[in-house]
Structure formats: structure tokens, C-alpha cells
Amino acid sequence: MSDLQPPPTAPADAYNAEYRSPGRATFVKTMVWVVVAVVLIMVTLVYYRSVTVHGPETALFVTGDRSLDGAKVVVTSLDARRRSWTVLLTRDNNWKTPVLLETGEYHVRVTHAGNEITAADFSVDPMLGKNLPLPSAVRVVGSETIGEVVVTLIEVLPPTPPNPRPHPIKLSQKNGFHTIAYILPGTYQVTGTHDGRTVYSANLTIDRATVTRIDLANPPKSQNEAAEETSGEGK
């Protein structure tokens, strides 16, 4: 006969008895309920933030050019909160920028060099942005010798849709015979008159790539004149 005896089971029975003790079972149940409560609180907070905290859903896309360097764009919500966003057009953002917004109604005001370029109300829908192409800043320069001049611009090759015709520009002693006109890109017939007499006439193309200047004392040469000068230089 073998003298081998089975291993004692008392320690295992003691462990199982401890595990099944009322105190440990209560602790486990309590921890389960704590975890459930924490999960419910987190879900509630996420839902609350989704209802009360809104993120940008759309944008106003403002497009300018380097003639508008430093222009300030201020967008203000028309709801009760009256929130406001301010951006500048600079070389850093290539003179164009989106203003991220929620769905709703807003007012936009754009100023440059102390002048108001535009001020208007607008609305935006979810996932549908709104474009705001700004006119270029065109410097119009006269002189005391020429005197007071009224400059008018008539579209020759308007883009689609047509640009509104710019208001007449007046140069006088009051503005030092110098002003800035804000004109959308396009090709224009420019005419300057003094006491009913034409002192300046030229076609002018305004685009986003260049800064345009109208100098009444130095009208641009016609193509024929430029061709004659080039021909004379070759002789």
C-alpha cells in the first residue's frame, strides 16, 4: 500500500470562503455601480456639450489682394450673444482668409486705410460657405496744376456677374488731389474731366496680381505710341 496522501485543501477552501464572504461581495457590487455611474455621468456631459456648445459649421471666405494689405474684417453675430470675430488681410495669409462661423445671421464690416470698403448683413447655412470678394484698392493721383478733376469709370469687359459701376471720384484741394478708390477687378474706360474738359482718358485693367495706380499727370501710352518707341530704339 502507498503512504502518499492527497494535498491538503484547507487553504483553497479558506480562500474560496473569503472570496464568497458578504463583505467582499458587497465591495464588488459597489465598484460595479460606481463604474456604471461614472459612465452615465460621462455620457450625460458629452450630450450636454453637444447641445450647448456649438462648433463652426460653415465659413465666410474673404478674398482680397496685396493692395488691401492690413485691411480689417470684423464679423458680428446678429443674435442675442453679439459675438465678434476680427481678422486682418496680410501677406501671411495671402490677403484671403476664412472666418469660421456657426449657422446664422451676421454683419460684416471691412475697413482699409481708414476707409470703409463694405458693410452688409449676410446669413450662412450648414456646410455652405459664403464668398466675399473685395474690391482692389486703386490709388488715384492728380495735382494742383491740373486742378479739381472728376474721374469716372465705365466697364469695358465686366466679369460675370457684372460689377456695379463705381461712383465718380473727385480730386480736389480737400483731399490733396489724392484718394483711394475701391474697384472690383475688370477692365474699365477711365475718363478724367476738369471744368467739362477731358484731361485724362485710358483703358484700365484691374486684377488681383498687380497694384493699380491712376496718375492723371502721366496718362498711359497707347499701343501705337509704345510700338513707335520700341521701333525707334532698334534703329
C-alpha positions as CSV (number, residue, x, y, z in Angstrom):
1,M,0.0,0.0,0.0
2,S,1.1,3.5,-0.8
3,D,1.7,6.0,2.0
4,L,1.1,9.0,-0.4
5,Q,-1.7,11.3,0.9
6,P,-3.7,13.9,-1.2
7,P,-2.6,17.5,-0.6
8,P,-4.5,19.4,2.0
9,T,-7.4,21.5,0.7
10,A,-7.8,23.7,3.7
11,P,-6.0,26.8,2.2
12,A,-8.1,26.7,-1.0
13,D,-11.3,26.3,0.9
14,A,-10.3,29.2,3.1
15,Y,-9.6,31.4,0.0
16,N,-13.0,30.5,-1.5
17,A,-14.7,31.1,1.7
18,E,-13.0,34.6,1.9
19,Y,-13.9,35.4,-1.7
20,R,-17.5,34.4,-1.1
21,S,-17.7,36.4,2.1
22,P,-20.5,39.0,2.4
23,G,-18.1,41.9,2.8
24,R,-16.1,41.2,-0.4
25,A,-19.3,40.6,-2.4
26,T,-20.7,44.0,-1.3
27,F,-17.4,45.7,-2.3
28,V,-17.5,44.2,-5.8
29,K,-21.2,45.2,-6.3
30,T,-20.4,48.7,-5.1
31,M,-17.5,49.1,-7.6
32,V,-19.7,47.9,-10.4
33,W,-22.3,50.5,-9.6
34,V,-19.6,53.2,-9.3
35,V,-18.3,52.3,-12.8
36,V,-21.8,52.4,-14.2
37,A,-22.4,55.8,-12.5
38,V,-19.2,57.2,-13.9
39,V,-20.1,56.1,-17.5
40,L,-23.6,57.6,-17.2
41,I,-22.1,60.9,-16.0
42,M,-19.6,61.0,-18.9
43,V,-22.4,60.2,-21.4
44,T,-24.5,63.0,-19.9
45,L,-21.7,65.5,-20.1
46,V,-21.0,64.6,-23.7
47,Y,-24.6,65.0,-24.6
48,Y,-24.8,68.3,-22.7
49,R,-21.8,69.8,-24.5
50,S,-23.2,68.6,-27.9
51,V,-26.4,70.5,-27.1
52,T,-25.0,73.7,-25.5
53,V,-21.6,74.0,-27.2
54,H,-21.6,74.6,-30.9
55,G,-18.6,74.4,-33.2
56,P,-18.2,76.1,-36.6
57,E,-20.3,74.6,-39.3
58,T,-19.5,76.9,-42.2
59,A,-17.4,80.0,-43.1
60,L,-17.3,83.4,-44.7
61,F,-14.5,83.3,-47.3
62,V,-12.9,86.8,-47.7
63,T,-10.7,87.3,-50.8
64,G,-8.6,90.4,-51.3
65,D,-5.1,91.2,-52.8
66,R,-1.9,92.9,-51.8
67,S,-3.4,96.4,-52.5
68,L,-5.6,95.7,-49.4
69,D,-2.6,94.9,-47.0
70,G,-3.7,95.5,-43.4
71,A,-7.5,95.5,-44.2
72,K,-9.6,94.6,-41.1
73,V,-12.5,92.3,-41.4
74,V,-15.0,92.3,-38.5
75,V,-17.8,89.8,-38.4
76,T,-20.5,90.2,-35.7
77,S,-23.4,87.8,-35.0
78,L,-26.9,89.3,-35.1
79,D,-28.2,87.0,-32.3
80,A,-28.5,87.9,-28.6
81,R,-24.9,86.9,-27.9
82,R,-23.4,89.5,-30.3
83,R,-20.2,87.6,-30.7
84,S,-17.5,89.1,-32.9
85,W,-14.6,87.8,-35.0
86,T,-11.7,90.0,-36.3
87,V,-9.2,89.1,-38.9
88,L,-6.6,91.1,-40.9
89,L,-5.6,90.6,-44.5
90,T,-1.8,90.4,-44.7
91,R,1.0,88.7,-46.6
92,D,1.0,85.9,-44.1
93,N,-2.5,84.7,-45.2
94,N,-2.0,85.8,-48.8
95,W,-4.7,88.5,-48.3
96,K,-7.5,86.0,-48.1
97,T,-8.9,84.1,-45.2
98,P,-12.0,82.1,-44.0
99,V,-13.9,83.3,-40.9
100,L,-15.3,80.1,-39.3
101,L,-18.9,80.5,-38.2
102,E,-22.0,78.7,-37.0
103,T,-25.2,78.7,-38.9
104,G,-27.0,82.0,-38.5
105,E,-27.1,85.7,-39.5
106,Y,-24.2,88.1,-39.3
107,H,-22.9,91.6,-40.1
108,V,-19.6,92.1,-41.8
109,R,-17.6,95.3,-42.0
110,V,-14.3,95.7,-43.9
111,T,-12.1,98.8,-43.5
112,H,-8.8,99.7,-45.1
113,A,-6.6,102.8,-44.5
114,G,-9.4,104.4,-42.6
115,N,-11.9,103.8,-45.3
116,E,-14.9,101.6,-45.1
117,I,-14.9,99.1,-48.1
118,T,-18.1,97.3,-47.3
119,A,-20.7,96.8,-44.6
120,A,-23.5,94.3,-45.0
121,D,-25.7,91.7,-43.3
122,F,-25.5,88.1,-44.5
123,S,-26.5,84.6,-43.5
124,V,-24.8,81.2,-43.8
125,D,-26.2,77.7,-43.9
126,P,-24.5,74.5,-42.6
127,M,-21.7,73.2,-44.8
128,L,-22.4,76.0,-47.4
129,G,-19.9,78.8,-47.1
130,K,-20.3,82.3,-48.4
131,N,-17.8,84.2,-50.6
132,L,-16.9,87.9,-50.1
133,P,-14.6,89.1,-52.9
134,L,-13.3,92.5,-52.0
135,P,-12.5,95.3,-54.5
136,S,-8.9,96.3,-55.1
137,A,-7.5,99.5,-53.7
138,V,-6.7,101.8,-56.6
139,R,-4.7,105.0,-55.9
140,V,-5.9,108.0,-57.9
141,V,-3.5,110.8,-58.0
142,G,-3.8,114.3,-59.6
143,S,-2.0,117.5,-59.0
144,E,-2.7,121.1,-58.1
145,T,-1.6,122.1,-61.6
146,I,-4.4,120.1,-63.1
147,G,-6.9,121.2,-60.5
148,E,-10.1,119.6,-59.5
149,V,-10.9,116.5,-61.6
150,V,-13.8,114.2,-61.6
151,V,-12.8,110.6,-62.6
152,T,-15.4,108.2,-63.9
153,L,-15.0,104.5,-64.7
154,I,-17.2,102.6,-67.2
155,E,-16.9,98.8,-67.5
156,V,-15.5,97.6,-70.8
157,L,-15.0,93.9,-70.1
158,P,-17.0,93.1,-67.0
159,P,-16.7,89.7,-65.3
160,T,-19.8,87.6,-64.6
161,P,-21.9,88.8,-62.9
162,P,-21.3,92.4,-63.9
163,N,-19.7,94.7,-61.4
164,P,-21.6,97.7,-60.1
165,R,-20.3,100.9,-61.7
166,P,-18.0,102.8,-59.3
167,H,-19.1,106.2,-58.1
168,P,-17.3,109.2,-59.7
169,I,-14.1,110.0,-57.9
170,K,-13.4,113.6,-57.2
171,L,-9.9,115.0,-56.7
172,S,-9.6,118.4,-55.0
173,Q,-7.7,120.6,-52.6
174,K,-9.7,119.0,-49.8
175,N,-8.2,115.5,-50.3
176,G,-4.8,116.8,-51.5
177,F,-5.6,115.7,-55.1
178,H,-5.2,112.1,-54.0
179,T,-7.6,109.4,-52.9
180,I,-8.1,105.6,-52.8
181,A,-10.9,104.1,-54.9
182,Y,-12.1,100.6,-54.2
183,I,-12.9,98.9,-57.5
184,L,-13.6,95.2,-58.3
185,P,-11.3,93.5,-60.9
186,G,-12.2,94.1,-64.5
187,T,-11.4,96.3,-67.5
188,Y,-12.6,99.9,-67.4
189,Q,-12.7,103.0,-69.5
190,V,-11.3,105.8,-67.3
191,T,-12.1,109.4,-68.0
192,G,-11.0,112.5,-66.1
193,T,-12.7,115.8,-66.6
194,H,-11.8,119.3,-65.4
195,D,-14.4,122.1,-66.0
196,G,-16.1,119.9,-68.6
197,R,-12.8,119.3,-70.5
198,T,-11.3,115.8,-70.7
199,V,-7.8,115.8,-69.2
200,Y,-7.4,112.0,-68.9
201,S,-8.7,109.1,-70.9
202,A,-7.4,105.5,-70.9
203,N,-8.4,101.9,-70.6
204,L,-7.5,100.3,-67.2
205,T,-7.4,96.6,-66.3
206,I,-7.6,95.9,-62.6
207,D,-6.6,92.4,-61.4
208,R,-5.5,90.5,-58.3
209,A,-1.9,90.2,-59.4
210,T,-0.9,93.9,-59.5
211,V,-1.4,97.1,-57.6
212,T,-3.1,99.6,-59.9
213,R,-2.5,103.4,-59.8
214,I,-4.1,106.1,-61.9
215,D,-1.8,109.1,-62.3
216,L,-3.6,111.9,-64.1
217,A,-0.4,113.7,-64.8
218,N,1.1,110.6,-66.5
219,P,-1.5,109.0,-68.8
220,P,-0.6,105.6,-70.1
221,K,0.8,105.4,-73.6
222,S,-1.3,103.9,-76.3
223,Q,-0.2,100.7,-78.0
224,N,0.8,102.7,-81.1
225,E,3.0,105.1,-79.1
226,A,4.7,102.2,-77.3
227,A,5.3,100.4,-80.7
228,E,6.8,103.6,-82.2
229,E,9.2,104.0,-79.2
230,T,10.3,100.3,-79.4
231,S,10.9,100.7,-83.1
232,G,12.9,103.9,-82.6
233,E,15.1,102.2,-80.0
234,G,16.0,99.4,-82.5
235,K,17.3,101.9,-85.1
